[in-house]
């Protein structure tokens, strides 16, 4: 099973995006993004889809590329 926050962080690292940049690209509040990483809140499916759209990947790619190496 994909750990959503770990996967999001992995994708952010690949793009060299900060939480602020992810917020700007997705329209998700920076506070919500910080909550995922700081207090372990879980992003909604809608937010995951917004992240996928911003990063140019499908939801299936989000799920299937867990822990890929470069």
C-alpha positions in Angstrom: 0.0 0.0 0.0 1.3 3.5 -0.9 2.0 5.8 2.0 0.5 9.0 0.6 2.7 11.5 2.4 5.9 9.6 1.7 4.9 9.3 -2.0 4.0 13.0 -2.2 7.4 13.9 -0.6 9.2 11.7 -3.0 7.5 13.4 -6.0 8.2 16.8 -4.5 11.9 16.0 -4.1 12.1 14.8 -7.7 10.7 18.2 -8.9 12.6 20.1 -6.2 9.3 21.6 -5.0 8.9 23.0 -1.6 5.5 22.9 0.3 5.0 26.4 -0.9 5.6 25.4 -4.6 3.2 22.4 -4.2 0.6 24.8 -2.8 1.1 27.2 -5.7 0.8 24.5 -8.3 -2.2 22.7 -6.8 -4.2 25.4 -5.0 -4.0 23.3 -1.8 -3.3 25.5 1.2 0.2 25.4 2.5 -1.2 24.7 6.0 -2.9 21.6 4.8 0.3 20.4 3.2 2.3 21.1 6.3 -0.3 19.2 8.3 0.3 16.1 6.2 4.0 16.1 7.0 4.0 17.5 10.6 1.0 15.9 12.2 0.4 13.0 10.0 -2.9 14.2 8.5 -4.0 12.2 5.4 -4.5 14.0 2.1 -8.0 13.5 0.6 -8.3 11.7 -2.7 -9.3 15.0 -4.3 -6.0 16.5 -3.2 -4.0 13.5 -4.4 -5.6 13.9 -7.8 -4.8 17.7 -7.8 -1.2 16.8 -7.0 -1.1 14.2 -9.8 -2.5 16.8 -12.3 0.1 19.4 -11.2 2.9 16.9 -11.5 1.8 15.6 -14.9 1.2 12.0 -13.8 -1.8 9.8 -13.5 -3.3 8.4 -10.3 -2.1 5.0 -11.4 1.5 6.3 -11.8 1.2 7.8 -8.4 0.3 4.4 -7.0 2.7 2.3 -9.0 5.9 4.2 -8.9 6.2 4.0 -5.1 9.9 4.2 -4.1 11.3 4.4 -7.6 14.9 5.3 -7.9 16.4 7.7 -10.4 
